[in-house]
Amino acid sequence: MTRSLQPNVPLDLGLRQLDGLAVIQALFASPATRSPTKVVMMTARLDLHSIRTPLSMGLQVIYPKTKTVTSYC
């Protein structure tokens, strides 16, 4: 579906049933989904490892969950 629709993807790093890093790895593993897909990650984890790892994988934007969604609008 990501290949055909090329959506922007809001993603929580701490998903209950699937690790957000695994989602990023799957999306960025294929050139077909890496290039057109923009992933914005939200996380309550603000430790250095939780921030560096997704950035090193190619993620460009991480929003801390310390703010409400409406504060970004």
N, C-alpha and C positions, 0 to 999 in steps of 0.2 A: 504494500500500500504506500509506503514512504517513497518508493521509486516512482510510482505513477503520479501521486499527488504533490510531492515535494513540499510538505508542510513545514511551518515553523513549529518547534517542539518545546513546550515548557516541561521541565523535568525536575523532579524532586530527587536529590541525592539519596535520601533515606526512604526509599519505597519499601513497603512491607513485604511484598512477595517477590520483588526483583530488585537487585542492587542497581542504583542509578548509574554507577560506573560501568556495569555490564551493558546497559542500554547504550551508553556513549560508545563503548567499544564496538558493539554490533553496528551502530549507525555509521561510525567512522571507518569501519573495516573495509567497506565497499566504496569504490569511487562513485558509484551510482547514487549512493545516499549521503556520502560525505560532503560533496561540493554544494548541492543546492539546499541542503537541510541546515537550518539555523537552530541551534539548541541553546535555550536559556535555562540555566540551572538555578534552583532555589534550594537553600539548605540552612538548617539550624546549626550545623557543624561548622565552626569557625576556626578549628585548629589548622595549623599550617599544612599538614598532610592532606586533609580533606579539600583544601583549596588548590594546592600545587598539583595533585594527581590529575584532576579533570583538566586543568589548564595545560599540563604537559601532553594530554591526549588530543588537544586541539580545540577544546571548549573556549569560547571567548568571553562569555558573560556569566557571572555568578552573583546572584542577589542573596543577601542574608535574610533569613526569615525573621529577623528581629523587628521588621516593619510590616505593616499591613499592606495588602495588595493595592488598596486605594491610594496609598501614599506615593506609589509609582506612576499614577495616572495624572 
